Amino acid sequence: MTPTNKQKVVINVHDGDTNYQQVDITGEIDRDTLPGFREEMEAFLAGFSGKNLLLNLEKLGFINSEGIGYLSDIHNRLVVQNKDVYTCNASARIVDIFQLVGLNQIIQHFQNIDEFLNKIKIQ
């Protein structure tokens, strides 16, 4: 699926193995798209029973501070459930933003999915 316009964020859920579930995020997360993104993610999270959540940001073009705050909120809620959230495949621009605001200190980012899979197999 691709977004029909830049006002929409699309999530695609993929089952990984029994150890993780992957969500691909496509589009831009900003003031206009955050409510729809939040609604889709909340519907997904309501049924998320896995241990590790991987957010694949390969097709994420932009994220503002509200979107970053929401990712932090997801992290905080999953931690109390003894679950983890990770990101992967973000553009250099988005990785820079994560580092600037300190999100990379609470949500570990991986260059690609293989790097993530190697990490969770060690656990």
Residue pairs with C-beta under 8 A, 6 or more apart in sequence:
1 10
1 12
1 26
2 10
2 26
3 9
3 10
3 26
3 27
6 27
6 28
6 33
6 61
7 32
7 33
8 27
8 33
8 36
9 25
9 26
9 27
9 28
9 29
9 33
9 36
9 37
9 40
10 25
10 26
10 27
10 40
11 23
11 24
11 25
11 26
11 37
11 40
11 41
11 44
12 23
12 24
12 26
13 21
13 22
13 23
13 44
14 21
14 22
14 23
14 24
15 21
15 22
16 22
16 50
16 54
18 50
19 50
19 51
19 52
19 120
19 121
20 50
20 51
20 52
20 53
20 54
20 116
20 120
21 48
21 50
21 52
21 53
21 54
22 54
22 55
22 56
22 113
23 41
23 44
23 53
23 54
23 55
23 56
24 56
24 58
24 59
25 37
25 55
25 56
25 57
25 59
25 60
26 59
26 60
27 33
27 37
27 59
27 60
27 61
28 60
28 61
28 62
28 63
29 37
29 60
29 62
29 63
29 64
29 66
29 67
29 70
30 62
30 63
30 64
30 66
30 67
31 64
31 66
34 64
34 66
34 67
34 70
37 67
37 70
38 70
41 70
41 74
45 74
45 77
48 83
50 83
51 82
51 83
51 84
52 83
52 84
52 85
52 86
52 120
53 74
53 78
53 83
53 84
53 85
53 86
54 85
54 86
54 87
54 88
54 113
54 116
55 71
55 85
55 86
55 87
55 88
56 87
56 88
56 89
56 113
57 87
57 88
57 89
57 90
57 91
57 94
58 88
58 89
58 90
60 90
60 91
60 94
61 91
62 94
63 71
63 94
63 97
65 101
68 97
68 98
68 101
68 103
71 85
71 87
71 103
71 107
72 103
72 106
72 107
74 85
75 85
75 106
75 107
78 84
78 85
85 107
86 107
86 108
86 109
86 110
86 116
86 119
87 98
87 107
87 108
87 109
87 110
88 109
88 110
88 111
88 112
88 113
88 115
88 116
89 110
89 111
89 112
89 113
90 98
90 109
95 104
95 109
97 103
98 104
98 107
98 109
108 119
110 116
110 119
